[in-house]
């Protein structure tokens, strides 16, 4: 009957500027799509060069190499008899656009530039691209000579247009256009477009997947149609993890779902769908000429059919319920996949982590263990790429990982760096966890190095600083804590560079950091301490979520050593012990709890609150626990800590982006690092406290009955 179509969308683990690897993965995805009978293959945004090229988009080389890859795709027999939809940057009239190039059998059908750019969160597309703001307008794009020679075309249509095949009509969206209140699919749907494609580079944030799924469903719920969503996956060279989730929906229902977290470089999701289901739905819900006038889409006619006359026996895909991960599962899987990509692409031999026996460093250790679990599972499932990568990492072509603990021993070194201020409890907790995950564990003492550093200072100045507990000043106390923390960083890098050499093995280790998002927000860490590392998998995750994650690891991986770690109060252990017991705690040092910090962090970033607005919100949020005067003190204390320590964010370790209120200074949270003392803002808070106090007294007087 010729009404059923087989469509393929995919998630590819592309790497910025890896043209060899990127074209191989694109061709592999097309081959898989064809093997499953698909006649249309959709790929991620900017898949030819990789989405994360950043300022390399300015370079003419990037544009040149993209066209060279495009020619290779056009020439390949793999791309015959299937419409291929790929992404790359193109310069038209000396303006750079983020484009989809759609081709069939060696001919370019159309070039569709992105019309609504992403310029929020981690996205800075306006820095490199211009939006195509000529609605329903199409121009002729003069193709480079290397493409003309191959296709026989001088030009190709460039602009806001759709494909009209013999049996259906297909329109394109790109990433942020789905999230925009003026999404192109609305007008396209009213103009009869039946299949919508969306090529994305959408990155992972905790608890974000449902927003994306709801948008995909709603895109076809109102006026009907088929929606295909493709996404990048993996770490393509920076702090983001693109989390796949290739999706196909019809008339508001999800019918095919790809994985959110996976070590597979190529994942293709296909669906068999009936165009008559779309037409029946549209016939009931969509009346464009009655509702409002709109300019019709320019149609590029294609002598090709997506359907087949002999399709009566093809079973169509039925609606499914989307399976969402819990936040604890997301923490276990997302950063683990990101670490694996970073490790295999960096050419290093493994990781080194200063393991203190606290929640943060233990969380980092558990994420590495989760990575080892994923690697072993992928190898068992026949993933040859993962096997080749792990053999290269361990420098053993005969090695096949089967046990996560054994793999952990080969690629993960943990180190407990004790001082005279360390307790036996944290030492044992670190040792027990290392034993359960299988890491190669070291115990060492830093007192000799600390005394050497202080000896140099005393020799030069004639002064010997003391801890506050021994009569020293606040400045002395802080300096003595900092010297311990910084020596730990130096030793971590020393062992990372030379521990493989000491064992007669090649390569070095990546140093892992373990400062959480709340500590980064307040600056509760030493600049250039052991939180200074190569990468940090938990830098975008709150302390509250990390505690829940550790409980998940107890149950999922049977890591019972974590129970005592979660029960212990968080402490830096940089001040002297009292009767052999820890007297210093993180929350006491910070002057607020981690749960309070999480609330404040969300108000500062997500709700865009300054000190005064934050106070006005928190007097209601915390009214059961704190008076307005106490709330004012908390808000002032936070902003004082934040402003004094903001400079630390300029050198903070690159961290996995996971939280929408992260303070990352690289491109997500752009702020000054030399701040005012907030005198005007704090005065506004004081005035409000006084007004509330006066009003409360007046209200009490008014409510007092006359006698």
VEXDREN-2710 file (C-alpha; in Angstrom, 1 decimal):
% VEXDREN-2710
k/r/px/py/pz
1/UNK/0.0/0.0/0.0
2/UNK/3.0/2.3/0.4
3/UNK/2.2/4.0/3.6
4/UNK/4.6/2.6/6.2
5/UNK/8.0/4.1/6.7
6/UNK/11.2/2.9/8.4
7/UNK/13.1/5.8/10.0
8/UNK/16.5/5.8/11.8
9/UNK/17.8/8.3/14.3
10/UNK/21.1/7.9/16.2
11/UNK/23.4/8.9/19.0
12/UNK/27.0/9.2/18.1
13/UNK/30.0/9.6/20.4
14/UNK/31.7/12.3/18.3
15/UNK/34.9/14.1/19.3
16/UNK/35.6/17.7/18.4
17/UNK/38.0/17.9/15.4
18/UNK/38.4/14.1/15.2
19/UNK/37.4/14.1/11.5
20/UNK/38.8/10.5/10.9
21/UNK/36.8/9.1/13.8
22/UNK/33.7/11.2/13.2
23/UNK/33.3/10.1/9.6
24/UNK/33.9/6.5/10.5
25/UNK/31.1/6.6/13.1
26/UNK/28.7/8.5/10.7
27/UNK/29.3/5.8/8.0
28/UNK/28.8/3.0/10.5
29/UNK/25.5/4.5/11.7
30/UNK/24.3/4.8/8.1
31/UNK/25.2/1.2/7.4
32/UNK/23.3/0.0/10.5
33/UNK/20.3/2.1/9.5
34/UNK/20.2/0.6/6.0
35/UNK/20.6/-2.9/7.4
36/UNK/17.4/-2.3/9.4
37/UNK/15.5/-1.2/6.3
38/UNK/15.5/2.6/7.0
39/UNK/15.2/5.1/4.1
40/UNK/16.0/8.1/6.2
41/UNK/19.0/8.5/8.6
42/UNK/19.2/11.4/11.0
43/UNK/22.4/12.3/12.9
44/UNK/23.4/14.7/15.8
45/UNK/24.1/18.4/15.5
46/UNK/27.4/19.4/13.9
47/UNK/28.4/15.7/13.8
48/UNK/31.0/16.0/11.1
49/UNK/33.3/18.3/13.1
50/UNK/31.9/17.7/16.6
51/UNK/29.7/20.2/18.5
52/UNK/32.4/21.3/21.0
53/UNK/34.9/22.9/18.5
54/UNK/34.4/26.3/20.2
55/UNK/36.7/28.9/18.7
56/UNK/38.0/26.4/16.2
57/UNK/34.7/27.3/14.4
58/UNK/36.4/30.6/13.4
59/UNK/39.1/28.7/11.5
60/UNK/38.8/28.2/7.8
61/UNK/40.5/24.8/8.3
62/UNK/37.4/23.5/10.2
63/UNK/35.1/24.5/7.3
64/UNK/37.5/23.0/4.7
65/UNK/37.8/19.6/6.5
66/UNK/34.0/19.4/7.0
67/UNK/33.5/19.7/3.2
68/UNK/36.3/17.1/2.7
69/UNK/34.4/14.7/5.0
70/UNK/31.1/15.6/3.2
71/UNK/32.6/14.6/-0.1
72/UNK/33.8/11.3/1.4
73/UNK/30.2/10.7/2.5
74/UNK/28.8/11.6/-0.9
75/UNK/31.2/9.2/-2.6
76/UNK/30.7/6.3/-0.3
77/UNK/28.5/3.4/-1.5
78/UNK/27.2/3.1/2.0
79/UNK/25.2/6.3/1.6
80/UNK/23.3/5.1/-1.6
81/UNK/19.5/4.6/-1.5
82/UNK/19.0/6.3/1.8
83/UNK/18.4/10.0/2.6
84/UNK/21.3/11.1/4.8
85/UNK/20.9/14.1/7.2
86/UNK/24.3/15.3/8.6
87/UNK/25.4/18.4/10.5
88/UNK/28.3/20.8/9.8
89/UNK/29.2/24.5/9.8
90/UNK/28.8/26.4/6.5
91/UNK/29.7/29.9/5.5
92/UNK/27.2/31.6/3.2
93/UNK/27.8/35.2/2.0
94/UNK/30.7/35.3/4.5
95/UNK/28.3/34.5/7.4
96/UNK/28.8/31.3/9.3
97/UNK/25.8/29.1/10.0
98/UNK/25.1/25.9/11.9
99/UNK/23.6/23.7/9.2
100/UNK/22.0/20.4/8.2
101/UNK/23.1/19.0/4.9
102/UNK/20.6/16.5/3.5
103/UNK/21.7/14.4/0.5
104/UNK/20.6/11.3/-1.5
105/UNK/22.6/9.2/-4.0
106/UNK/25.4/11.7/-4.3
107/UNK/23.3/14.8/-4.7
108/UNK/22.7/17.5/-2.1
109/UNK/19.0/18.0/-1.7
110/UNK/19.0/21.0/0.6
111/UNK/21.0/22.9/3.3
112/UNK/19.0/24.0/6.2
113/UNK/20.6/26.6/8.5
114/UNK/19.7/26.8/12.2
115/UNK/17.2/29.6/12.8
116/UNK/17.0/29.8/16.6
117/UNK/20.4/29.5/18.4
118/UNK/21.2/28.3/21.9
119/UNK/22.8/31.0/23.9
120/UNK/22.1/30.0/27.5
121/UNK/23.6/27.7/30.1
122/UNK/26.8/26.2/28.6
123/UNK/25.8/27.2/25.0
124/UNK/27.4/30.1/23.3
125/UNK/26.3/29.6/19.7
126/UNK/26.0/33.4/19.0
127/UNK/29.7/33.6/19.5
128/UNK/30.4/31.4/16.4
129/UNK/27.2/31.4/14.3
130/UNK/24.4/33.6/13.0
131/UNK/20.8/32.6/13.0
132/UNK/19.0/32.3/9.7
133/UNK/16.2/34.8/10.3
134/UNK/14.6/34.8/6.9
135/UNK/11.4/32.9/7.5
136/UNK/10.3/30.7/4.5
137/UNK/13.1/32.2/2.4
138/UNK/15.4/30.0/0.2
139/UNK/18.6/31.1/-1.6
140/UNK/21.1/29.3/-3.9
141/UNK/24.3/28.3/-2.2
142/UNK/27.3/28.0/-4.4
143/UNK/29.0/24.7/-3.6
144/UNK/32.8/24.4/-3.2
145/UNK/34.5/23.1/-6.3
146/UNK/35.4/19.8/-4.6
147/UNK/31.6/19.1/-4.1
148/UNK/30.7/20.4/-7.6
149/UNK/33.1/18.0/-9.2
150/UNK/31.6/15.1/-7.3
151/UNK/27.9/15.9/-7.5
152/UNK/27.7/17.7/-10.8
153/UNK/25.8/20.5/-9.0
154/UNK/26.8/24.2/-9.0
155/UNK/24.4/25.2/-6.3
156/UNK/22.0/23.7/-3.7
157/UNK/18.9/25.2/-2.0
158/UNK/19.9/27.0/1.3
159/UNK/17.4/28.3/3.8
160/UNK/14.1/27.6/5.5
161/UNK/12.6/24.8/3.4
162/UNK/11.3/21.2/3.7
163/UNK/11.6/18.0/1.7
164/UNK/8.7/16.7/-0.3
165/UNK/9.2/13.0/-1.3
166/UNK/6.7/11.0/-3.4
167/UNK/4.9/9.9/-0.3
168/UNK/5.4/12.4/2.5
169/UNK/6.9/15.7/3.6
170/UNK/9.8/16.1/6.0
171/UNK/10.9/19.2/7.9
172/UNK/14.0/19.9/10.1
173/UNK/14.5/21.4/13.5
174/UNK/17.8/21.7/15.3
175/UNK/18.3/21.3/19.1
176/UNK/17.2/24.6/20.8
177/UNK/14.5/25.2/18.2
178/UNK/12.5/22.5/20.0
179/UNK/12.8/24.3/23.3
180/UNK/11.8/27.7/21.9
181/UNK/8.3/29.1/22.3
182/UNK/8.2/29.7/18.5
183/UNK/9.4/26.2/17.4
184/UNK/9.4/25.8/13.6
185/UNK/7.5/22.5/13.9
186/UNK/4.3/24.4/14.8
187/UNK/4.0/26.2/11.4
188/UNK/5.5/23.2/9.5
189/UNK/2.8/20.9/11.0
190/UNK/0.0/23.3/10.1
191/UNK/1.4/23.3/6.5
192/UNK/1.2/19.6/6.1
193/UNK/4.7/18.4/7.2
194/UNK/4.3/14.9/8.5
195/UNK/7.8/14.0/9.7
196/UNK/9.9/16.3/11.9
197/UNK/13.6/15.8/12.5
198/UNK/15.6/17.3/15.4
199/UNK/19.4/17.1/15.4
200/UNK/20.7/18.0/18.8
201/UNK/23.8/18.3/21.0
202/UNK/21.9/18.2/24.3
203/UNK/24.0/17.8/27.4
204/UNK/23.2/15.9/30.6
205/UNK/22.0/17.6/33.7
206/UNK/20.5/15.8/36.7
207/UNK/16.7/15.5/36.4
208/UNK/16.6/17.0/32.9
209/UNK/15.6/14.0/30.7
210/UNK/11.9/14.3/31.4
211/UNK/11.9/17.9/30.1
212/UNK/13.3/16.8/26.8
213/UNK/11.0/13.8/26.5
214/UNK/7.9/16.0/27.3
215/UNK/8.9/18.5/24.6
216/UNK/9.3/15.7/22.0
217/UNK/5.9/14.3/22.9
218/UNK/4.2/17.7/22.9
219/UNK/5.7/18.6/19.4
220/UNK/3.3/16.1/17.8
221/UNK/0.5/15.9/20.3
222/UNK/-1.1/19.1/19.2
223/UNK/-1.2/18.7/15.5
224/UNK/0.1/15.2/14.8
225/UNK/3.2/13.9/13.1
226/UNK/6.3/11.8/13.5
227/UNK/9.2/13.3/15.5
228/UNK/12.7/12.0/15.3
229/UNK/15.3/13.2/17.9
230/UNK/19.0/12.5/17.4
231/UNK/21.7/13.5/19.9
232/UNK/25.4/13.4/20.5
233/UNK/26.7/11.2/23.3
234/UNK/29.8/11.1/25.4
235/UNK/32.6/13.6/26.2
236/UNK/33.7/15.5/23.1
237/UNK/36.5/17.3/24.8
238/UNK/35.2/19.5/27.6
239/UNK/33.1/19.5/30.8
240/UNK/29.9/18.4/29.2
241/UNK/28.5/14.9/28.7
242/UNK/26.0/14.5/25.9
243/UNK/23.5/11.9/27.0
244/UNK/22.1/10.3/23.9
245/UNK/18.4/9.4/24.2
246/UNK/17.7/9.1/20.5
247/UNK/13.9/9.1/20.3
248/UNK/11.1/8.5/17.8
249/UNK/7.5/9.7/18.6
250/UNK/4.2/9.7/16.8
251/UNK/1.1/11.7/17.6
252/UNK/2.3/12.5/21.1
253/UNK/3.5/8.9/22.0
254/UNK/7.1/7.7/22.3
255/UNK/7.5/4.5/20.2
256/UNK/11.3/4.1/20.3
257/UNK/13.9/5.0/22.9
258/UNK/17.7/5.0/22.9
259/UNK/19.9/4.7/25.9
260/UNK/20.9/7.8/27.9
261/UNK/24.2/6.4/29.1
262/UNK/26.3/3.9/27.2
263/UNK/29.9/3.1/26.2
264/UNK/28.7/2.3/22.6
265/UNK/30.1/4.9/20.2
266/UNK/27.3/4.3/17.7
267/UNK/23.7/3.6/18.6
268/UNK/20.9/3.6/15.9
269/UNK/17.3/3.6/16.8
270/UNK/14.8/2.6/14.1
271/UNK/11.0/2.7/14.0
272/UNK/8.3/1.4/11.6
273/UNK/5.4/3.9/11.5
274/UNK/2.2/4.2/9.5
275/UNK/1.8/7.6/7.7
276/UNK/-2.0/7.0/7.7
277/UNK/-1.9/7.2/11.5
278/UNK/-0.5/10.7/11.1
279/UNK/-3.0/11.7/8.5
280/UNK/-6.0/10.5/10.6
281/UNK/-4.7/12.4/13.6
282/UNK/-4.1/15.5/11.7
283/UNK/-7.5/15.3/10.0
284/UNK/-9.1/15.5/13.4
285/UNK/-6.8/18.0/15.2
286/UNK/-5.3/20.2/12.6
287/UNK/-7.2/22.9/10.7
288/UNK/-4.6/25.4/9.7
289/UNK/-6.7/27.6/7.3
290/UNK/-9.4/28.0/10.0
291/UNK/-7.1/29.0/12.8
292/UNK/-4.7/31.6/11.3
293/UNK/-3.0/32.5/8.1
294/UNK/0.6/31.5/7.6
295/UNK/3.1/31.5/4.8
296/UNK/3.5/28.0/3.2
297/UNK/6.9/26.2/3.4
298/UNK/9.1/26.1/0.4
299/UNK/9.2/22.5/-0.8
300/UNK/12.2/20.8/-2.4
301/UNK/10.8/17.9/-4.5
302/UNK/12.6/14.6/-4.2
303/UNK/12.1/11.7/-6.7
304/UNK/12.3/9.1/-3.8
305/UNK/9.9/7.2/-1.6
306/UNK/10.3/6.4/2.1
307/UNK/7.6/3.7/1.9
308/UNK/7.3/0.6/-0.1
309/UNK/4.3/-1.0/-1.9
310/UNK/4.9/-4.3/-0.1
311/UNK/4.6/-3.1/3.5
312/UNK/1.4/-4.7/4.6
313/UNK/3.2/-7.3/6.7
314/UNK/5.4/-4.7/8.5
315/UNK/4.4/-4.4/12.1
316/UNK/4.4/-0.8/13.3
317/UNK/6.0/0.3/16.6
318/UNK/3.6/0.8/19.5
319/UNK/3.7/3.4/22.3
320/UNK/6.1/2.7/25.2
321/UNK/6.6/4.2/28.6
322/UNK/9.9/6.1/28.9
323/UNK/12.2/4.5/31.5
324/UNK/13.8/7.3/33.4
325/UNK/16.9/6.9/35.6
326/UNK/16.8/8.0/39.2
327/UNK/19.3/10.8/40.1
328/UNK/21.5/8.3/41.9
329/UNK/21.6/6.2/38.8
330/UNK/22.4/9.3/36.7
331/UNK/25.4/10.1/39.0
332/UNK/26.6/6.5/38.8
333/UNK/26.4/6.3/35.0
334/UNK/26.9/9.8/33.5
335/UNK/30.2/10.8/35.1
336/UNK/31.5/7.2/34.7
337/UNK/30.9/7.4/30.9
338/UNK/32.5/10.8/30.8
339/UNK/35.6/9.5/32.7
340/UNK/36.0/6.6/30.3
341/UNK/35.9/8.9/27.3
342/UNK/38.4/11.2/28.9
343/UNK/40.7/8.3/29.9
344/UNK/40.8/6.5/26.6
345/UNK/41.1/9.7/24.5
346/UNK/43.8/11.3/26.8
347/UNK/46.3/8.4/26.2
348/UNK/46.9/8.0/30.0
349/UNK/47.2/4.7/31.9
350/UNK/44.6/5.3/34.6
351/UNK/43.6/7.5/37.5
352/UNK/45.0/8.6/40.8
353/UNK/42.8/9.8/43.6
354/UNK/43.7/11.2/47.0
355/UNK/41.2/9.2/49.1
356/UNK/40.5/10.9/52.4
357/UNK/37.8/8.5/53.7
358/UNK/35.1/11.2/53.4
359/UNK/31.9/11.5/51.3
360/UNK/33.4/13.4/48.4
361/UNK/36.5/11.4/47.6
362/UNK/34.6/8.2/48.3
363/UNK/32.0/9.3/45.7
364/UNK/34.7/9.9/43.1
365/UNK/36.1/6.4/43.9
366/UNK/32.7/4.9/43.5
367/UNK/32.2/6.6/40.1
368/UNK/35.5/5.1/38.9
369/UNK/34.3/1.7/40.1
370/UNK/31.0/2.2/38.3
371/UNK/33.1/3.0/35.2
372/UNK/34.9/-0.3/35.6
373/UNK/31.6/-2.1/35.9
374/UNK/30.4/-0.5/32.6
375/UNK/33.6/-1.4/30.8
376/UNK/33.3/-5.1/31.8
377/UNK/29.7/-5.2/30.8
378/UNK/30.4/-3.6/27.4
379/UNK/33.2/-6.2/26.8
380/UNK/30.9/-9.1/27.8
381/UNK/28.3/-7.6/25.3
382/UNK/30.8/-7.8/22.5
383/UNK/31.9/-4.2/22.2
384/UNK/35.2/-4.5/20.4
385/UNK/35.9/-0.8/20.5
386/UNK/35.8/-0.8/24.4
387/UNK/38.0/-3.9/24.4
388/UNK/40.6/-2.3/22.1
389/UNK/40.5/0.9/24.3
390/UNK/41.0/-1.0/27.6
391/UNK/43.9/-3.0/26.1
392/UNK/45.6/0.2/25.0
393/UNK/45.1/1.8/28.4
394/UNK/46.6/-1.1/30.3
395/UNK/49.2/-1.7/27.6
396/UNK/48.3/-5.4/27.2
397/UNK/46.8/-6.6/23.9
398/UNK/45.9/-10.0/25.5
399/UNK/44.0/-8.6/28.4
400/UNK/40.2/-9.0/28.6
401/UNK/38.5/-7.4/31.6
402/UNK/36.0/-9.6/33.3
403/UNK/36.0/-8.5/37.0
404/UNK/35.5/-4.8/37.8
405/UNK/37.7/-5.1/40.9
406/UNK/40.5/-6.6/38.9
407/UNK/40.2/-3.8/36.3
408/UNK/40.1/-1.2/39.0
409/UNK/43.4/-2.6/40.4
410/UNK/45.1/-2.1/37.0
411/UNK/43.9/1.5/36.3
412/UNK/43.0/3.1/39.6
413/UNK/45.4/4.1/42.4
414/UNK/44.1/5.6/45.6
415/UNK/46.3/7.3/48.2
416/UNK/45.5/8.2/51.8
417/UNK/47.8/11.1/52.8
418/UNK/47.9/11.2/56.6
419/UNK/49.1/14.0/58.8
420/UNK/49.4/14.4/62.6
421/UNK/45.8/15.8/62.4
422/UNK/44.4/12.7/60.7
423/UNK/42.3/10.3/62.6
424/UNK/42.5/6.5/62.6
425/UNK/38.8/6.4/61.6
426/UNK/39.3/8.1/58.2
427/UNK/42.4/6.0/57.5
428/UNK/40.5/2.8/58.1
429/UNK/37.5/4.0/56.1
430/UNK/39.7/4.8/53.1
431/UNK/41.5/1.5/53.4
432/UNK/38.3/-0.5/53.6
433/UNK/36.7/1.2/50.6
434/UNK/39.8/0.7/48.5
435/UNK/39.8/-2.9/49.4
436/UNK/36.2/-3.4/48.3
437/UNK/36.5/-1.6/45.0
438/UNK/39.9/-3.2/44.3
439/UNK/42.0/-0.1/43.8
440/UNK/45.8/-0.1/44.2
441/UNK/46.0/1.7/47.6
442/UNK/48.8/3.5/49.3
443/UNK/49.2/5.0/52.8
444/UNK/51.7/7.8/53.2
445/UNK/52.5/10.5/55.8
446/UNK/53.0/14.1/54.8
447/UNK/54.3/15.4/58.2
448/UNK/57.9/15.4/57.0
449/UNK/57.1/17.6/54.0
450/UNK/54.9/20.0/56.1
451/UNK/57.7/20.4/58.7
452/UNK/60.2/21.0/55.9
453/UNK/58.0/23.8/54.4
454/UNK/57.4/25.4/57.8
455/UNK/61.1/25.1/58.6
456/UNK/62.0/27.2/55.5
457/UNK/59.5/29.9/56.6
458/UNK/60.8/29.9/60.1
459/UNK/64.4/30.1/59.0
460/UNK/63.6/33.2/56.8
461/UNK/61.3/35.1/59.1
462/UNK/62.2/33.8/62.6
463/UNK/58.5/33.2/63.2
464/UNK/56.8/29.9/63.9
465/UNK/53.0/29.9/63.2
466/UNK/50.6/28.1/65.5
467/UNK/47.2/26.5/65.2
468/UNK/44.3/28.4/66.9
469/UNK/44.0/25.5/69.3
470/UNK/47.6/26.2/70.4
471/UNK/47.1/30.0/70.7
472/UNK/47.6/31.1/67.2
473/UNK/45.7/33.7/65.2
474/UNK/43.1/33.0/62.6
475/UNK/45.6/33.8/59.8
476/UNK/48.2/31.4/61.3
477/UNK/45.5/28.7/61.7
478/UNK/44.4/29.0/58.0
479/UNK/48.0/29.1/56.7
480/UNK/48.8/25.9/58.5
481/UNK/45.8/24.2/57.1
482/UNK/46.6/25.4/53.6
483/UNK/50.2/24.2/53.6
484/UNK/49.0/20.6/54.4
485/UNK/46.4/20.7/51.6
486/UNK/48.8/22.1/49.0
487/UNK/51.5/19.5/49.8
488/UNK/48.9/16.8/49.2
489/UNK/48.4/18.3/45.7
490/UNK/52.1/18.2/45.0
491/UNK/52.4/14.6/46.2
492/UNK/49.4/13.6/44.2
493/UNK/50.9/14.8/41.0
494/UNK/54.3/13.4/41.8
495/UNK/52.9/9.9/42.3
496/UNK/50.6/10.3/39.2
497/UNK/53.6/11.0/37.1
498/UNK/56.1/8.5/38.5
499/UNK/54.2/5.6/40.1
500/UNK/53.9/3.8/36.7
501/UNK/57.6/4.4/36.1
502/UNK/58.5/3.0/39.5
503/UNK/56.7/-0.2/38.6
504/UNK/58.3/-0.4/35.2
505/UNK/55.1/0.4/33.3
506/UNK/54.6/3.1/30.6
507/UNK/52.4/6.1/30.9
508/UNK/51.1/8.4/33.6
509/UNK/47.9/8.8/35.7
510/UNK/45.2/11.4/35.6
511/UNK/44.7/13.0/39.0
512/UNK/41.1/13.1/40.0
513/UNK/39.6/15.9/42.2
514/UNK/36.7/15.6/44.6
515/UNK/35.3/19.0/45.6
516/UNK/31.5/19.1/45.3
517/UNK/29.4/21.9/43.8
518/UNK/28.5/23.4/47.2
519/UNK/32.1/23.7/48.4
520/UNK/33.0/25.4/45.0
521/UNK/30.1/27.8/45.5
522/UNK/31.4/29.0/48.9
523/UNK/35.1/28.5/48.2
524/UNK/35.4/26.0/51.0
525/UNK/38.6/24.5/49.8
526/UNK/42.2/25.6/49.5
527/UNK/43.3/27.1/46.2
528/UNK/45.8/24.6/44.7
529/UNK/45.1/21.8/47.2
530/UNK/44.3/18.2/46.4
531/UNK/41.0/19.4/44.9
532/UNK/43.2/20.8/42.1
533/UNK/43.4/18.0/39.7
534/UNK/43.2/17.1/36.0
535/UNK/39.4/16.5/36.1
536/UNK/36.7/16.3/38.7
537/UNK/33.7/14.0/38.2
538/UNK/31.7/15.4/41.2
539/UNK/32.4/19.1/40.8
540/UNK/28.8/19.7/39.6
541/UNK/27.0/17.6/42.1
542/UNK/25.7/18.6/45.5
543/UNK/26.6/17.1/48.8
544/UNK/23.0/16.0/49.4
545/UNK/22.9/14.1/46.1
546/UNK/26.3/12.5/46.8
547/UNK/25.1/11.1/50.1
548/UNK/22.1/9.6/48.3
549/UNK/24.5/8.2/45.6
550/UNK/26.7/6.5/48.2
551/UNK/23.6/4.8/49.7
552/UNK/22.8/3.6/46.1
553/UNK/26.3/2.2/45.8
554/UNK/25.9/0.3/49.1
555/UNK/22.8/-1.5/47.6
556/UNK/23.9/-1.7/43.9
557/UNK/27.6/-2.7/44.3
558/UNK/27.5/-4.1/47.9
559/UNK/30.1/-1.5/49.0
560/UNK/29.4/-1.8/52.7
561/UNK/32.4/0.3/53.7
562/UNK/30.4/3.3/52.6
563/UNK/28.1/3.0/55.6
564/UNK/30.6/4.2/58.1
565/UNK/31.7/6.9/55.7
566/UNK/28.2/8.3/55.4
567/UNK/27.7/8.1/59.2
568/UNK/30.9/10.2/59.9
569/UNK/30.6/14.0/60.1
570/UNK/32.3/15.7/57.0
571/UNK/35.7/17.1/58.0
572/UNK/38.8/18.4/56.4
573/UNK/41.1/17.1/59.2
574/UNK/43.5/20.0/58.9
575/UNK/43.4/21.2/62.6
576/UNK/44.8/19.3/65.6
577/UNK/42.7/16.5/67.1
578/UNK/41.2/16.8/70.5
579/UNK/41.9/13.7/72.6
580/UNK/42.5/11.8/69.4
581/UNK/39.1/12.8/68.0
582/UNK/38.2/15.1/65.2
583/UNK/37.1/18.5/66.4
584/UNK/36.8/20.3/63.0
585/UNK/33.7/19.8/60.9
586/UNK/32.9/21.3/57.4
587/UNK/29.5/22.7/58.3
588/UNK/30.9/24.4/61.4
589/UNK/33.6/25.9/59.4
590/UNK/31.2/27.1/56.7
591/UNK/28.6/28.5/59.1
592/UNK/25.8/26.7/57.3
593/UNK/24.6/23.2/56.4
594/UNK/25.0/21.6/53.1
595/UNK/21.2/21.5/52.6
596/UNK/21.1/25.2/53.2
597/UNK/23.9/25.7/50.7
598/UNK/21.9/23.8/48.1
599/UNK/18.9/26.0/48.5
600/UNK/21.0/29.2/48.4
601/UNK/22.9/27.9/45.3
602/UNK/19.7/27.3/43.4
603/UNK/18.4/30.8/44.3
604/UNK/21.6/32.5/43.2
605/UNK/21.9/30.8/39.8
606/UNK/18.5/29.4/38.8
607/UNK/16.3/32.1/40.3
608/UNK/18.8/34.9/39.5
609/UNK/18.7/36.2/43.1
610/UNK/21.1/38.8/44.5
611/UNK/21.4/39.2/48.3
612/UNK/18.2/41.2/48.8
613/UNK/16.0/39.0/46.6
614/UNK/17.4/35.9/48.2
615/UNK/16.6/37.2/51.7
616/UNK/13.0/38.1/50.6
617/UNK/12.5/34.5/49.4
618/UNK/14.2/32.7/52.3
619/UNK/12.2/34.4/55.0
620/UNK/9.3/32.4/53.7
621/UNK/11.1/29.2/52.8
622/UNK/12.8/29.0/56.2
623/UNK/10.1/30.7/58.3
624/UNK/9.6/27.6/60.4
625/UNK/13.2/27.3/61.5
626/UNK/14.7/30.8/61.4
627/UNK/13.7/34.3/62.2
628/UNK/14.1/37.1/59.6
629/UNK/17.2/38.3/61.5
630/UNK/18.7/34.8/61.4
631/UNK/17.9/34.5/57.7
632/UNK/19.6/37.9/57.1
633/UNK/22.7/36.7/58.9
634/UNK/22.8/33.5/56.8
635/UNK/22.4/35.4/53.5
636/UNK/25.1/38.0/54.4
637/UNK/27.5/35.3/55.6
638/UNK/27.0/33.3/52.3
639/UNK/27.7/36.3/50.1
640/UNK/30.7/37.4/52.1
641/UNK/32.2/33.9/51.7
642/UNK/31.2/33.7/48.1
643/UNK/32.7/37.1/47.1
644/UNK/35.9/36.6/49.1
645/UNK/36.5/33.2/47.5
646/UNK/35.2/33.7/44.0
647/UNK/38.7/34.0/42.7
648/UNK/39.2/30.3/43.3
649/UNK/36.7/29.5/40.5
650/UNK/39.2/30.9/38.0
651/UNK/41.5/28.0/38.6
652/UNK/39.2/25.3/39.7
653/UNK/39.6/21.8/38.2
654/UNK/37.5/21.2/35.1
655/UNK/34.4/19.3/36.4
656/UNK/31.6/17.2/35.0
657/UNK/28.6/19.5/34.5
658/UNK/25.7/18.0/36.3
659/UNK/23.8/20.7/38.2
660/UNK/21.9/23.7/37.0
661/UNK/23.3/25.9/39.8
662/UNK/26.9/25.1/39.3
663/UNK/29.4/28.0/39.8
664/UNK/31.8/27.0/36.9
665/UNK/33.6/30.1/35.8
666/UNK/34.6/28.7/32.4
667/UNK/31.4/29.5/30.5
668/UNK/28.4/28.4/32.6
669/UNK/28.5/31.0/35.5
670/UNK/30.3/34.2/34.4
671/UNK/30.9/36.5/37.3
672/UNK/33.5/38.9/38.6
673/UNK/36.2/37.5/40.9
674/UNK/36.9/40.8/42.7
675/UNK/33.8/41.8/44.5
676/UNK/32.4/44.8/46.4
677/UNK/31.6/44.4/50.1
678/UNK/27.8/44.4/49.3
679/UNK/27.2/47.5/51.5
680/UNK/24.2/48.8/49.6
681/UNK/22.6/45.3/49.3
682/UNK/23.1/44.4/52.9
683/UNK/21.7/47.8/54.0
684/UNK/18.5/46.9/52.0
685/UNK/18.3/43.7/53.9
686/UNK/18.7/45.4/57.2
687/UNK/16.0/47.9/56.4
688/UNK/13.7/45.1/55.5
689/UNK/14.4/43.3/58.7
690/UNK/13.7/46.5/60.7
691/UNK/10.5/47.0/58.8
692/UNK/9.3/43.4/59.4
693/UNK/10.2/43.7/63.1
694/UNK/8.3/47.0/63.4
695/UNK/5.3/45.7/61.5
696/UNK/5.2/42.6/63.6
697/UNK/5.1/44.8/66.8
698/UNK/2.4/47.0/65.4
699/UNK/0.4/44.0/64.3
700/UNK/0.6/42.6/67.8
701/UNK/-0.6/45.9/69.3
702/UNK/-3.5/46.1/66.9
703/UNK/-4.5/42.5/67.8
704/UNK/-4.4/43.3/71.6
705/UNK/-8.0/44.0/72.8
706/UNK/-8.9/47.2/74.8
707/UNK/-9.4/46.7/78.5
END
